[in-house]
Amino acid sequence: MIRTLLTIATLASLASLSACEQEAAKPTMPETTKIAPPAKLVINAATLPGALATGDGTDLGDNVLAWTLTEGTGEMLPIEPTTATMNISAWSMNGTQFFGGGDGPDELVLPTGNDAAFSGWSTAIGDMKVGESRKVWISAKDRGRWPLSGPPQDVVMDIELVSIGDEPAMPSPLPGKPIADASRNGSSSGLRWYDLTAGNGAPLAIGDTGTIQVTGWYADGTPWHASGALPVSITLNDSLMPALSEGLFGMTPGSARKLIVPPTLGAGFNPLGDVPPGSTLIIDVEYISPTEVTASADNS
């Protein structure tokens, strides 16, 4: 009887010990770490230049806020990059205006993608409908290509979407070399061009040097490029105006092209010299020959 009681007591002790070991072996659940929500963008709309806006605005992401000024009733901008006609007034946060003026907004034909404009642009306009007007504030934080030179500054734009896929109004005939029966080519960047004369030899590639002739006009036919048809040596790289980098690529010696250049590839949003911001440019370019001389074409 005593032995039986001892056995029972021993088993109970072992069971108790085993239970303690199992309890000790249970994994400890880590404490849940609370992740703070991202800080809400808050901009006092009353302090922004341009059209009056009220409320906190809509956070579109990518450090972009938007205020609807007029509802749109037409087609929405497509997801795929295209071009669109817009009325735009724009300012830096120090109050400097770089689109629009005393006579109202600038009517511009612009690509809708970031690659052809600047970081945050497609976010700011992506869900607009034809007829819509909005005010957007775009932070300069963590940006690549930016519409302003100098120290990073946030920008404010009043934008009206007039139409989708329209081309800029061009004089007829276009200034410079005649187009004749040349067909028009285009890319998603917004650049349009006509191949006027065929050439022979190795096509221009990135990093190549060559001698070209460039003549330019504004969209209304007014002469633009100061150097006229004087030959200039260039290197096909980022030192060139973006329209020339793209437009010269693949040209062979003796060939000629006529380029229709949107503002984002030429005059830009804050250009050097006396070229008005937002200007559409027409450029006749001829690739004369390869050269060993390395220089940059005049960007102004």
C-alpha positions as CSV (number, residue, x, y, z in Angstrom):
1,M,0.0,0.0,0.0
2,I,2.8,2.4,0.9
3,R,4.7,1.4,-2.3
4,T,1.5,2.1,-4.3
5,L,1.2,5.5,-2.7
6,L,4.8,6.3,-3.4
7,T,4.4,5.3,-7.0
8,I,1.4,7.5,-7.4
9,A,3.2,10.4,-5.8
10,T,6.2,9.8,-8.1
11,L,4.1,9.8,-11.2
12,A,2.3,12.9,-10.0
13,S,5.6,14.6,-9.4
14,L,6.9,13.6,-12.8
15,A,3.7,14.7,-14.5
16,S,4.0,18.1,-12.7
17,L,7.6,18.4,-13.8
18,S,6.7,17.5,-17.4
19,A,3.9,20.1,-17.4
20,C,6.3,22.7,-16.1
21,E,8.8,21.8,-18.9
22,Q,6.1,22.0,-21.5
23,E,5.0,25.4,-20.1
24,A,8.6,26.6,-20.2
25,A,8.9,25.3,-23.8
26,K,6.0,27.3,-25.1
27,P,7.2,30.0,-27.5
28,T,6.8,33.5,-26.3
29,M,4.8,35.6,-28.6
30,P,6.5,38.9,-29.5
31,E,4.7,42.1,-28.5
32,T,2.9,43.6,-31.4
33,T,4.7,46.7,-32.7
34,K,2.3,49.5,-33.6
35,I,3.2,51.2,-36.8
36,A,2.3,54.9,-36.8
37,P,0.2,56.0,-39.8
38,P,2.0,58.3,-42.2
39,A,1.7,61.9,-41.3
40,K,-1.2,63.6,-43.0
41,L,-0.3,66.2,-45.6
42,V,-1.7,69.5,-44.4
43,I,-1.5,72.7,-46.5
44,N,-3.3,75.9,-45.8
45,A,-5.1,76.3,-49.2
46,A,-5.8,80.0,-48.4
47,T,-2.0,80.7,-48.6
48,L,-1.5,79.2,-52.1
49,P,-1.3,81.5,-55.1
50,G,-3.8,81.4,-57.9
51,A,-7.5,80.4,-57.8
52,L,-9.1,80.2,-54.4
53,A,-9.3,76.8,-52.9
54,T,-10.8,75.6,-49.6
55,G,-10.5,72.6,-47.3
56,D,-7.6,70.1,-46.8
57,G,-7.6,68.9,-50.4
58,T,-7.3,65.3,-51.6
59,D,-4.1,63.4,-50.9
60,L,-3.3,61.7,-54.3
61,G,-0.1,60.1,-52.9
62,D,3.4,60.8,-54.0
63,N,3.4,64.0,-51.9
64,V,0.7,65.6,-54.1
65,L,-2.5,67.4,-52.9
66,A,-5.3,68.4,-55.1
67,W,-8.4,70.7,-54.8
68,T,-11.2,70.4,-57.3
69,L,-12.1,73.9,-58.6
70,T,-14.6,72.8,-61.4
71,E,-16.0,69.3,-61.9
72,G,-15.2,67.7,-65.3
73,T,-17.9,65.9,-67.3
74,G,-15.8,64.6,-70.3
75,E,-13.4,61.7,-70.9
76,M,-10.9,60.8,-68.2
77,L,-7.2,60.8,-69.0
78,P,-6.2,57.3,-70.1
79,I,-3.6,55.3,-68.0
80,E,-1.3,55.0,-71.0
81,P,0.8,58.2,-71.6
82,T,-0.6,60.5,-74.2
83,T,-0.7,64.2,-74.9
84,A,-3.4,66.7,-73.7
85,T,-4.2,70.3,-74.1
86,M,-4.3,72.2,-70.8
87,N,-4.7,75.7,-69.5
88,I,-2.1,76.1,-66.8
89,S,-0.9,78.8,-64.4
90,A,1.9,77.7,-62.1
91,W,4.1,79.1,-59.3
92,S,7.0,78.2,-57.1
93,M,6.3,78.5,-53.4
94,N,8.4,81.7,-53.2
95,G,5.7,83.2,-55.4
96,T,7.5,83.2,-58.8
97,Q,5.1,82.5,-61.6
98,F,6.4,80.3,-64.5
99,F,3.2,79.5,-66.4
100,G,0.4,82.0,-67.1
101,G,0.4,85.7,-66.2
102,G,-1.6,88.8,-66.3
103,D,-3.4,87.7,-69.5
104,G,-4.5,84.4,-68.0
105,P,-3.2,80.8,-68.1
106,D,-1.0,79.4,-70.8
107,E,-2.6,76.9,-73.2
108,L,-0.1,74.1,-73.5
109,V,0.0,70.7,-75.2
110,L,1.8,68.4,-72.8
111,P,2.7,64.8,-72.4
112,T,0.9,63.2,-69.5
113,G,3.6,60.8,-68.3
114,N,6.4,61.5,-65.7
115,D,9.1,60.4,-68.2
116,A,8.3,63.2,-70.5
117,A,7.6,65.8,-67.8
118,F,8.7,65.6,-64.2
119,S,8.2,63.4,-61.1
120,G,4.7,63.8,-59.6
121,W,3.2,65.2,-62.8
122,S,1.2,62.1,-63.8
123,T,0.0,61.7,-60.2
124,A,-1.3,65.3,-60.2
125,I,-3.3,65.0,-63.4
126,G,-3.9,61.2,-63.6
127,D,-7.6,61.0,-62.9
128,M,-8.7,64.3,-64.4
129,K,-11.7,64.5,-66.8
130,V,-12.1,66.9,-69.7
131,G,-13.6,70.2,-68.5
132,E,-12.1,69.7,-65.0
133,S,-10.1,72.4,-63.2
134,R,-8.0,71.7,-60.2
135,K,-5.3,73.2,-58.0
136,V,-2.4,70.9,-57.2
137,W,0.4,71.3,-54.7
138,I,3.4,69.1,-55.5
139,S,6.2,68.6,-53.0
140,A,9.8,68.9,-54.2
141,K,10.7,66.2,-51.7
142,D,12.5,63.1,-53.1
143,R,12.1,64.2,-56.8
144,G,14.2,63.5,-59.8
145,R,13.5,65.7,-62.8
146,W,11.9,68.9,-61.6
147,P,10.3,71.9,-63.5
148,L,12.3,74.5,-61.5
149,S,16.0,75.1,-61.4
150,G,17.9,76.1,-58.2
151,P,17.2,74.9,-54.7
152,P,14.2,72.4,-54.5
153,Q,10.9,74.2,-54.1
154,D,7.3,72.9,-54.0
155,V,5.1,74.0,-56.9
156,V,1.5,75.0,-57.2
157,M,-0.5,74.7,-60.4
158,D,-4.0,75.6,-61.5
159,I,-4.8,73.2,-64.3
160,E,-7.8,72.9,-66.7
161,L,-7.9,69.8,-68.9
162,V,-9.2,71.1,-72.2
163,S,-8.9,68.0,-74.4
164,I,-7.0,64.7,-74.8
165,G,-4.7,63.7,-77.6
166,D,-4.7,67.1,-79.4
167,E,-1.6,68.4,-81.2
168,P,-0.4,72.0,-81.0
169,A,-1.7,74.3,-83.6
170,M,0.9,74.6,-86.3
171,P,1.3,77.1,-89.1
172,S,0.7,75.7,-92.6
173,P,3.0,75.2,-94.3
174,L,5.5,74.5,-91.5
175,P,8.5,76.9,-91.6
176,G,11.9,75.6,-92.9
177,K,12.4,72.7,-95.2
178,P,9.2,71.5,-96.9
179,I,7.6,68.3,-95.6
180,A,6.5,67.2,-99.1
181,D,5.1,63.6,-98.7
182,A,7.1,62.7,-95.6
183,S,5.1,60.9,-93.0
184,R,4.9,62.0,-89.4
185,N,6.5,59.8,-86.7
186,G,6.0,60.1,-82.9
187,S,7.0,58.7,-79.5
188,S,5.4,58.5,-76.1
189,S,7.6,61.4,-75.0
190,G,5.5,63.7,-77.1
191,L,8.2,64.3,-79.8
192,R,6.9,64.3,-83.4
193,W,9.2,64.3,-86.4
194,Y,9.3,64.1,-90.2
195,D,12.2,62.3,-92.0
196,L,12.9,64.8,-94.8
197,T,16.1,63.5,-96.4
198,A,17.7,60.0,-96.2
199,G,21.4,59.6,-95.5
200,N,24.1,56.9,-95.6
201,G,26.5,55.5,-93.1
202,A,26.5,54.6,-89.5
203,P,23.5,55.9,-87.5
204,L,24.1,58.2,-84.5
205,A,24.1,56.3,-81.2
206,I,24.4,57.5,-77.6
207,G,28.0,58.8,-76.9
208,D,28.7,59.4,-80.6
209,T,29.9,62.8,-81.8
210,G,28.9,64.5,-85.0
211,T,28.4,67.8,-86.8
212,I,24.9,69.1,-87.2
213,Q,23.0,72.1,-88.5
214,V,20.0,73.3,-86.5
215,T,17.4,76.0,-87.3
216,G,14.4,76.6,-85.1
217,W,11.1,78.4,-84.9
218,Y,8.3,78.9,-82.5
219,A,5.0,77.3,-83.3
220,D,3.7,80.5,-84.9
221,G,6.6,80.5,-87.3
222,T,8.7,83.2,-85.6
223,P,12.5,82.3,-85.8
224,W,13.9,81.0,-82.6
225,H,17.3,79.4,-82.7
226,A,20.0,82.2,-82.4
227,S,22.8,80.2,-84.2
228,G,20.6,79.7,-87.3
229,A,22.1,77.1,-89.7
230,L,25.7,77.4,-88.4
231,P,27.2,73.9,-88.1
232,V,27.9,72.8,-84.5
233,S,29.6,69.8,-83.1
234,I,27.7,67.7,-80.5
235,T,28.0,64.6,-78.4
236,L,24.8,62.6,-78.2
237,N,24.3,62.6,-74.4
238,D,22.4,64.3,-71.6
239,S,24.1,67.6,-72.3
240,L,21.8,68.2,-75.2
241,M,18.3,69.5,-75.2
242,P,16.1,66.4,-74.7
243,A,14.4,66.8,-78.0
244,L,17.8,66.8,-79.8
245,S,19.0,63.7,-77.9
246,E,15.9,61.8,-79.0
247,G,15.5,63.4,-82.4
248,L,19.1,62.9,-83.6
249,F,19.3,59.3,-82.4
250,G,19.5,56.9,-85.4
251,M,20.1,59.6,-88.0
252,T,22.7,58.8,-90.7
253,P,25.2,61.3,-92.3
254,G,23.4,63.5,-94.8
255,S,19.9,62.9,-93.4
256,A,17.6,65.7,-92.3
257,R,14.6,65.8,-89.9
258,K,12.0,68.3,-88.9
259,L,11.2,68.0,-85.1
260,I,7.9,69.2,-83.5
261,V,9.1,69.7,-79.9
262,P,6.7,69.9,-76.9
263,P,7.6,72.2,-74.0
264,T,8.8,69.3,-71.8
265,L,11.5,68.3,-74.3
266,G,12.6,71.8,-75.3
267,A,11.7,75.1,-73.7
268,G,10.7,73.3,-70.4
269,F,9.0,74.9,-67.5
270,N,11.9,77.2,-66.5
271,P,14.1,77.7,-69.6
272,L,17.3,79.6,-70.0
273,G,17.5,82.6,-72.3
274,D,14.5,84.4,-73.7
275,V,12.5,81.4,-74.8
276,P,9.0,81.7,-73.2
277,P,8.2,78.8,-70.8
278,G,5.8,76.3,-72.3
279,S,6.8,77.1,-75.9
280,T,6.3,74.4,-78.6
281,L,9.3,74.5,-81.0
282,I,9.9,73.5,-84.6
283,I,13.4,72.4,-85.4
284,D,15.1,71.5,-88.7
285,V,18.2,69.4,-88.0
286,E,20.7,68.0,-90.4
287,Y,23.3,65.4,-89.5
288,I,26.3,66.4,-91.6
289,S,29.0,63.9,-90.6
290,P,30.7,62.2,-87.7
291,T,33.4,64.2,-85.9
292,E,36.0,63.6,-83.2
293,V,35.3,67.1,-81.7
294,T,33.2,66.9,-78.5
295,A,31.0,69.8,-77.6
296,S,27.4,70.5,-76.6
297,A,24.8,72.1,-78.8
298,D,23.4,75.5,-77.7
299,N,20.4,74.7,-75.5
300,S,19.0,78.2,-75.5
